[in-house]
Amino acid sequence: MLIRREAPDDIPAVRAVTAAAFAKQGVAVPIELPLLDELRGCDGWLPELSLVATLEGHGIVGHVVCTRGHIDTAPVLGLGPLSVHPGHQRRGVGLALVHTVLGAADALGEPLVALLGSPAYYGRYGFRPSTEYGIAPPDPAYGDYFQVRTLSAYEPTLRGTFAYATPFDDL
């Protein structure tokens, strides 16, 4: 498996993987697909943190993105969506994508990454409930599913309410 930055020519394959990963019975277009399209066109898009996983003979099988978020006015990152084609799930693709995007974010000097997801799944990457760090989720109903992973540039004085990139507001 190779993890690399998304290239412009990858967009159709990334859209296909995202649609397959989030497909639900009775839903023509999963919400993650237009979200990803809107993220690409917003101020919060960070092309250096849009990564694809490729497998020889299979092409793109996974994608992850971190976009610009804020804790009050301080810049931080929001992770998601994370997409792995159903035919390649539970084979380490998501694990490799998350580890790689966290390493890239750390190398860029970002203080932390936040996400909404399963504590059982994301806990293995060092994500913890945001409230442990004095960070309020955008919606209090998220509870322990709203998590953060601190990086090398993190300072404990970074506290407040998290806000995702603008396209997340329409979910």
Secondary structure, DSSP 8 states (H G I E B T S, - for coil): -EEEE--GGGHHHHHHHHHHHT-BTTBSS-THHHHHHHHHTSTT--GGGEEEEEETTTEEEEEEEEEEEEETTEEEEEEEEEEE-GGGTTTTHHHHHHHHHHHHHHHTT--EEEEES-HHHHGGGT-EEGGGGTEE-SSGGGGGGEEEEE-TT--TT--EEEE--GGGGG-
